[in-house]
Amino acid sequence: MANPADLRYATTHEWARADGDAVVVGITAFAIEQLTEPTYLELVPVGTALAAGGKIGVIESYKSTSDIYTPVAGTVVERNDPLTADPRPVYDDAFGAGWMLKLRPAPGATLDHLLTAEQYDQQLAAEGH
């Protein structure tokens, strides 16, 4: 699955998309491929204030468990709660129905420090993926 060009990417394999005055966050297809099919997802509650790089949750599969981090500072304004009961959409549609959180960015927070799709692809290649 190609990384959409309209998203920005963290080196820790999360993506971010500006959506009006919010930022939508999820994990990349590469992250899902490493986990295989997710079996459990836990997300921080709405109202949680996070620094960039703060832990937003945990995703588990039969293969491994991984922490998930926010690529931008902000406050959680919405969670994709159905994923906590059934995380399969994360696997099936990582860049669409598999979104995890929406954040209200902290004052001055932008996505400018994140990688473009091309830069993220270069990172994956440099890591041998």
C-alpha positions in Angstrom: 0.0 0.0 0.0 1.5 3.4 -1.0 1.8 6.1 1.6 -0.7 8.9 0.6 1.1 12.1 -0.5 -1.4 14.3 1.4 -0.3 13.0 4.8 2.8 13.7 7.0 4.7 11.0 8.7 6.6 10.5 11.9 9.8 8.4 12.0 8.0 6.2 14.5 5.5 5.2 11.8 2.5 7.3 12.6 0.8 9.6 10.1 -1.0 12.9 10.6 -3.5 14.8 8.4 -4.7 18.3 9.0 -8.5 18.3 9.1 -9.9 21.8 9.6 -8.7 22.9 13.0 -7.9 19.3 14.1 -5.2 16.8 13.3 -6.1 13.2 12.5 -3.6 10.5 13.6 -3.1 6.9 12.7 -0.4 4.4 12.1 1.2 3.6 8.7 0.7 0.6 6.5 4.4 -0.4 7.3 3.6 -0.4 11.0 0.6 -2.7 10.4 2.7 -5.0 8.2 5.2 -5.4 11.1 2.4 -6.2 13.6 0.3 -8.3 11.3 -3.4 -8.3 12.1 -4.2 -6.3 15.3 -6.1 -8.0 18.1 -6.3 -5.2 20.7 -6.1 -1.4 20.7 -6.1 0.9 23.7 -6.2 4.7 23.2 -5.8 7.6 25.7 -9.1 9.3 26.7 -10.6 12.4 25.1 -9.3 15.5 26.9 -5.7 14.1 27.3 -3.1 16.8 26.6 0.0 15.4 24.8 3.4 16.7 23.9 4.7 15.7 20.4 6.0 12.2 20.8 3.7 11.4 23.7 2.1 8.0 23.9 -1.4 7.9 22.6 -2.0 4.2 23.0 -1.0 0.6 22.6 -1.7 -1.8 19.7 -1.3 -5.6 20.0 -1.3 -8.5 17.6 -0.5 -12.2 17.9 3.0 -11.2 16.8 3.9 -8.2 19.0 2.8 -5.2 21.1 3.7 -1.6 20.1 3.2 1.8 21.6 1.7 4.5 19.4 2.9 8.1 19.6 1.4 11.4 18.6 3.4 13.2 15.9 2.2 16.6 17.0 1.4 18.2 20.4 -2.2 18.7 21.2 -5.3 17.7 23.1 -7.4 14.6 22.2 -10.8 15.8 21.0 -12.1 12.6 19.4 -11.2 8.9 19.5 -12.2 6.3 16.9 -13.8 4.2 19.7 -15.1 1.4 17.5 -11.5 0.4 17.0 -11.1 -0.5 20.7 -13.8 -3.2 20.3 -12.6 -4.3 16.9 -9.2 -3.0 15.6 -9.5 -4.8 12.2 -10.1 -1.5 10.3 -6.6 -0.4 11.3 -5.3 -3.4 9.3 -7.8 -3.2 6.5 -7.7 0.6 5.9 -4.8 2.2 7.9 -5.2 5.6 6.1 -9.0 5.8 6.2 -11.3 3.9 8.6 -8.3 3.0 10.7 -7.6 6.5 12.0 -7.2 6.5 15.8 -7.4 10.0 17.3 -8.2 13.6 16.4 -6.2 16.3 18.2 -6.7 20.0 18.7 -3.1 21.1 18.0 -1.3 23.0 20.8 -0.7 26.7 20.0 2.0 27.0 17.4 2.0 23.2 16.6 2.3 22.4 12.9 3.0 19.3 10.8 6.0 21.0 9.2 8.5 18.9 11.2 7.1 15.6 9.9 8.2 13.7 6.8 6.5 13.9 3.5 5.5 10.6 1.9 8.6 10.7 -0.3 10.9 11.3 2.8 9.1 8.5 4.7 9.6 6.1 1.8 13.3 7.0 1.8 13.5 6.4 5.6 11.9 2.9 5.1 14.4 2.1 2.3 17.3 3.3 4.4 16.2 1.0 7.2 16.1 -1.9 4.7 12.4 -2.2 4.4 
